[in-house]
């Protein structure tokens, strides 16, 4: 159960960082401090990190649902 919660938390953080950085750099022309290293590759790297975070969070959600249904 703890592993699934970790996947969920890391996935949510990845979604916020990835999609947030793509949105900030493309819409407002700003600079997302934690993703400053990827400014040259925005919005593609931001979308990629956001999708990877979404996949990790979905694994966590599905795993928790499976564990709860098996009880």
N, C-alpha and C positions, 0 to 999 in steps of 0.2 A: 504494500500500500504506500509506503514512504517513497519508493522509487517512482510510482505513478504521480504522486504529488510533486516530486522534484521535476519530472518531465513537464508537468503542467505549469509550474512556476517559471522554469527556464524558457518554455515556449511562449508564455505571455510576455516575459521580458524581451525575448527576441522579436515578437510581433510589434511591441511598442517601439523598440529601437529601430527596427528595419522600416516599417511603414511610416513611423514618425519622422525619421531622417529624410526619407524620400519626399514626404509631404512638405517639410520645412524648407528643404533646399529647392524644390521645384515651384511651390506655390508662393512662398514668402521670400525666397532668395536668401534665407538665413543660413546659419551655420550650426548644425547639431553637434555640440561639443564632443560627445562620446563617439561620434562617427566621422570626425574630422579627417581621419586617415582615408576615407572612401569618397571624398568630395569629387574626385575626377570620374568616378564610376557611378555617380548617382544619376538617375533613380534606379538603375538596374540592380546594383548591389543592395540597396535598401529594400527593394521588392523581394529579392532573393532571400535576404535574411528574414524578412517578414513571413514569407511563405514557409521557410524552414521552421520558424517559430510556431506557425500555425500547425504544421505537421507534428511537431513535438507535443504541443498542447493537446492535439486530438488524440495522440497515443495515450497521454495521461488521462484524458477524460474517458476514453474507451476502456482503459485498464481499470479505472475506478468503478465504472459501471459493471464490468465483468466480475470484479471482486465482490461488489455488493449483491449482485444477482446470484452468486454461488453460495452465499451464506444461508 
